């Protein structure tokens, strides 16, 4: 005797499936409309392999003798990342303090903290570099400030989320002694988020090494200045040498950052 097959199980009901299908369809339509609006010319893609082969032919072999001239800019790039990250951490601590719901003074300071975080994260590092180059002139100082101000939002956002998960008892104990806000931050909050703080610092430094290599294109110091100069001179062998050097310091920062984060956790 034949047995009826049981009703097949489905994770979502009919209404949910229809909504999901419509969402996917809408996403595809929006993507197609955006692609069409960009008016992309396909002929450039057809000539790209030849152009790349010609470019690499001009770049190879790298100019090994030029490597001695970029040692200083490479060290400057790393120093920009270090100083920018350190300055960002110092400035992001009070921003995170007022941007966390459990430590902010009132709703106005909470909004102020969130506003600083959003503004810092929404402005690209190149734009920050352009601003500080106009204010302070070309050089490493503009690069340090650009990297720092770009990093405030990233660090403060993660630190604020960490502060919201700390034990409030320690903070209240410090406040009960009549300690001012900075003392509450240093003695009641920082010890609880110390591992998170170290992890964020190393991770952001890793990111800032990459950003410090490109801000030189707008005169903010570092190896990017040399790269821009050699591109303008069409010295492609020197450009290849600089790109190899940039790859080396980025790999170094990645390995060091991963090692430090592993030690912390």
C-alpha positions in Angstrom: 0.0 0.0 0.0 1.4 3.4 -1.1 2.2 5.8 1.7 1.8 9.6 1.1 5.0 11.6 1.3 5.0 13.8 4.4 4.9 17.5 3.8 8.4 18.9 3.0 9.9 21.1 5.7 10.8 24.7 4.7 12.8 27.1 6.8 10.7 30.1 5.8 7.0 30.4 5.2 5.6 31.5 1.8 5.3 35.2 2.7 8.9 35.4 4.0 10.2 33.6 0.9 8.4 36.1 -1.4 9.8 39.0 0.5 13.3 37.6 0.2 12.9 36.9 -3.5 11.6 40.4 -4.1 14.5 41.9 -2.1 17.0 39.9 -4.3 15.2 41.1 -7.4 15.2 44.7 -6.2 19.0 44.4 -5.5 19.7 43.1 -9.0 17.6 45.9 -10.6 19.3 48.6 -8.5 22.7 47.1 -9.4 21.8 47.0 -13.1 20.5 50.6 -13.1 23.7 51.8 -11.3 25.9 50.0 -13.8 24.0 51.6 -16.7 24.2 55.0 -15.1 28.0 54.8 -14.8 28.2 54.6 -18.6 31.3 52.3 -18.5 33.2 52.1 -21.8 34.1 48.4 -22.5 36.8 49.2 -25.0 39.3 50.1 -22.2 38.8 46.7 -20.7 39.7 45.1 -24.1 43.1 47.0 -24.2 43.9 46.5 -20.5 46.0 43.3 -20.9 48.2 45.0 -23.5 48.5 48.1 -21.4 49.5 46.1 -18.3 52.0 44.1 -20.2 53.6 47.3 -21.6 53.7 48.8 -18.1 55.3 45.8 -16.5 57.8 45.7 -19.4 58.8 49.3 -18.5 59.0 48.6 -14.8 61.1 45.4 -14.9 63.8 45.0 -13.7 63.5 47.3 -10.6 66.1 49.9 -10.1 68.0 48.4 -7.2 70.4 51.4 -6.9 67.4 53.6 -6.1 66.6 51.6 -3.0 69.1 53.6 -0.9 67.3 56.8 -1.7 63.9 55.6 -0.3 65.2 54.3 3.0 64.5 57.7 4.7 61.0 58.1 3.3 60.2 54.5 4.4 61.3 55.2 7.9 59.2 58.5 7.8 56.2 56.5 6.7 56.5 54.1 9.6 57.0 57.0 12.0 53.9 58.8 10.6 51.9 55.6 11.3 53.3 55.3 14.8 52.8 58.9 15.9 49.4 59.1 14.1 48.1 56.0 15.9 49.4 57.1 19.3 47.8 60.6 18.9 44.6 59.0 17.7 44.4 56.7 20.8 45.0 59.6 23.1 42.2 61.7 21.5 39.8 58.8 21.1 39.7 57.9 24.8 37.7 60.9 25.9 35.6 60.7 22.7 34.8 57.0 23.5 34.1 58.0 27.2 31.4 60.5 26.2 30.2 58.3 23.3 29.3 55.3 25.5 25.8 55.3 27.0 27.0 54.2 30.5 29.7 56.8 31.0 28.6 59.9 29.1 27.6 62.9 31.2 24.2 63.6 29.5 22.5 63.2 26.2 24.2 66.2 24.7 27.7 64.9 25.3 26.5 61.5 24.0 25.4 63.1 20.8 28.7 65.1 20.6 30.7 61.9 21.0 28.8 60.1 18.3 29.1 63.1 16.0 32.9 63.2 16.4 33.0 59.5 15.6 30.9 59.8 12.5 32.7 62.9 11.2 36.1 61.2 11.7 35.1 58.0 9.9 33.2 59.7 7.1 36.2 61.8 5.9 38.8 59.9 3.9 42.4 60.1 5.0 43.4 61.9 1.7 40.8 64.6 2.4 42.2 65.0 6.0 45.7 65.2 4.5 44.6 67.9 2.0 43.1 69.9 4.9 46.3 69.7 7.0 48.6 70.4 4.1 46.7 73.6 3.5 46.9 74.5 7.2 50.4 73.4 8.1 52.0 73.0 4.7 53.5 69.9 3.1 55.4 67.5 5.3 55.2 64.8 7.9 53.3 66.9 10.4 50.3 67.0 8.0 50.6 63.3 7.5 50.6 62.5 11.3 47.6 64.7 11.9 45.7 63.3 8.9 46.3 59.7 10.0 45.4 60.6 13.6 42.1 62.4 12.8 41.1 59.7 10.4 41.7 57.0 13.2 39.8 58.8 16.0 36.4 57.6 14.8 37.5 54.0 14.3 39.2 53.7 17.7 36.5 55.6 19.6 33.7 53.6 18.1 35.2 50.2 19.2 36.3 51.6 22.5 32.9 53.0 23.2 31.3 49.6 22.5 33.8 48.0 24.9 33.1 50.6 27.6 29.4 49.8 27.4 30.2 46.2 28.4 32.5 47.0 31.4 31.6 46.4 35.1 29.8 49.6 36.3 30.7 48.9 39.9 34.3 50.0 39.5 33.3 53.2 37.7 30.8 54.0 40.4 33.4 53.4 43.1 35.7 55.9 41.6 33.0 58.4 41.1 31.9 58.0 44.8 35.2 59.3 45.9 34.5 62.6 44.1 37.0 61.9 41.4 36.7 64.1 38.2 35.9 62.7 34.8 39.5 62.2 33.7 40.3 60.2 36.8 37.2 58.1 36.4 38.4 57.3 32.8 42.0 56.5 33.8 41.3 54.5 36.9 37.8 53.1 36.4 37.5 52.5 32.7 40.9 52.1 31.1 42.0 49.1 33.3 38.9 47.2 32.2 39.4 47.8 28.5 43.2 47.5 28.5 43.3 44.3 26.4 40.8 45.8 23.9 42.8 49.0 23.8 46.0 47.2 23.0 44.3 45.1 20.3 42.7 48.2 18.7 46.0 50.1 18.8 47.9 47.4 17.0 45.2 46.8 14.5 44.8 50.5 13.7 48.6 50.9 13.4 48.5 48.1 10.8 45.9 50.0 8.8 47.7 53.3 9.3 50.9 52.0 7.8 48.9 51.4 4.6 47.3 54.8 4.7 50.7 56.5 5.4 52.0 55.2 2.1 49.4 57.1 0.0 49.0 60.4 1.8 52.3 61.5 0.2 50.4 61.9 -3.1 49.0 65.2 -1.7 52.2 66.3 0.0 51.7 64.8 3.5 55.1 63.1 3.7 56.2 59.5 3.6 57.1 57.2 0.7 54.1 58.5 -1.3 55.9 61.7 -2.1 58.7 59.7 -3.8 56.2 57.5 -5.6 54.3 60.5 -7.0 57.6 62.1 -8.1 58.8 59.1 -9.9 55.4 58.6 -11.6 55.5 62.2 -12.8 59.1 61.6 -14.2 57.9 58.3 -15.8 60.8 56.5 -14.1 58.9 53.2 -14.0 61.9 51.1 -12.8 62.1 53.4 -9.7 58.3 53.1 -9.3 58.6 49.3 -9.2 61.3 49.6 -6.5 59.1 51.8 -4.4 56.1 49.4 -4.8 58.3 46.5 -3.7 59.4 48.6 -0.6 55.8 49.5 0.2 54.8 45.8 -0.1 57.6 44.9 2.3 56.6 47.4 5.0 53.0 46.4 4.7 53.8 42.7 5.1 56.0 43.6 8.1 53.2 45.6 9.7 50.8 42.8 9.1 53.0 40.1 10.7 53.9 42.4 13.7 50.3 43.4 14.2 49.1 39.7 14.1 51.9 38.7 16.6 51.0 41.5 19.0 47.3 40.8 18.9 48.0 37.1 19.5 50.1 38.0 22.6 47.4 40.2 24.0 44.6 37.7 23.5 
